[in-house]
Amino acid sequence: MTSKSTTTYLFDWGDTLMVDFKHFEGKMCDWPEVRLVEHAETVLSTLRRNHQIYLATNARDSSLTDIQRCFERVGLAQYLSGYFCYDTLGVGKGSDQFFTRIIDHLDIPPNQIVMVGDNYQTDVESAIKAGIYGIWFNPLGHETQGTLPSNVQQIHHLTELLNPVL
């Protein structure tokens, strides 16, 4: 893990920063209701003081403009340095190129990047394959198969990101 001053954070969108209501269809920016995951704004506003923060989402229904509108709607856009999505990268998280393209765009070593996401396979495993440190946001306490790799941390509340471990 890198020092606090050099860490760049990537956050997943659905169920990491904003609640992904399964009963709504279409683009989240057009949903009648949007809601932040508990403590998302506090965590982003605190981390933003010393770190760059980007969104790294697998959302394919939403364009970059749609995603920006949604983050403006809930007041989180001010904390983000940018957005990585299918629209901006041309690939989704399932592709080996997703995180590689982010690393190339940021032009920093992967060991200075942390990916935070609620889906272990697409958010965390894919990131660590690219050399990025993974933080599995697991608020429901899902079980893992075996022990987590040493370059993965599991948290149950977003506020754990503010602990001095990072």
GINOR-V28245 format. One record per backbone hydrogen bond with DSSP energy under -1.0 kcal/mol. NH is the residue of the N-H (numbers start at 1). CO is the residue of the C=O. If there is no record, write none. Layout:
BEGIN
nh:co
NH:CO
NH:CO
END
This chain:
BEGIN
nh:co
6:3
8:112
9:52
10:114
11:54
12:116
15:18
16:13
17:13
18:13
19:35
21:19
24:21
30:27
31:28
37:17
40:37
43:39
44:40
45:41
46:42
47:43
48:44
49:46
50:47
51:47
54:9
55:82
56:11
57:84
67:63
68:64
69:65
70:66
71:67
72:68
73:69
74:70
76:71
77:71
79:76
80:77
81:53
84:55
89:85
90:86
95:92
98:95
101:97
102:98
103:99
104:100
105:101
106:102
107:103
112:109
113:110
114:8
115:133
116:10
117:135
123:119
124:119
125:120
126:121
128:124
129:125
131:128
132:127
133:113
134:151
135:115
136:153
137:117
138:155
141:138
152:149
153:134
155:136
160:157
161:158
162:159
163:160
166:163
END
